[in-house]
């Protein structure tokens, strides 16, 4: 139950942040920096609650986010 809520909050937060980043899609390096700091912050906060279970989902979100930011910048 708790893990499902954790993953849904991560997913919703990720989608909202990508939506906000769409407004600033022409600033490629800034978006990369903000996205990396955001994922690192979520990793630190979530590590104390769930431990190693957070590493792979957050790594996947980081990789997906990098791909989305690259595509947004490429077609901006």
N, C-alpha and C positions, 0 to 999 in steps of 0.2 A: 504494500500500500504506500509506504513512504517513498520507495524507489520510483514508483509510477508518478507520484506527485513531483518528485525531484526532477525526473526527466521531462515532464510536461512543462514545468517552470523554466527549465533550461531551453527547451524548444521554443516556447513563447517569447522568452527574452531574446533569443537569437533572432527570431523573425522580426521582432520589433526593432532591434538594433540594425538589422539589414535595411528595414524600411526607412529608418532615420538616415542611414548612410547613403541611401539613394539620393538624398537632397544634396550631398556633398561629393557626388561621384567623380567629379573632375580632379579632386585632390587625392591622388593615388597614394602617395607616401604617407600622408596624414591618416588616411583610412587604414592602411596596413598597421601603422603604429597604434592607433586607437583600438583596432580589433585585437591585436596581440596583447595589449595591456588589459583589455576587457576579459579575454580568456584566461590570462594569468591571474587576474583578480578572482574570477569564478573558481579557478583551481585552488587557490589558497583558501578561500572561504569554504568550499565544498570538501576539501581534504580533511578538515577537522571533523566534519560530520560523517562522511562515508568512507574516507580513506582511499585505497587504491581503485575502488570501483569508479571513481570519477575520472581517472586518467584517460582511458580510451574514448569515452563519449566526448570529453572536452577536446581531445586531440582531433577527433573526427569533426567536431564543430569548427575548430580552427582551420583545418584543411578546406572544408566546404566554404567557410567564410572567405578564405583567401581566393578561392576560385570564383566566388560570386563577385568579390571586389574587383578582381582582374577583368571579369566579363563586363561589369558595369563601366569600368574605366575604358575598356576597349571600344565599347559601343556608345560612349557618351558624346 
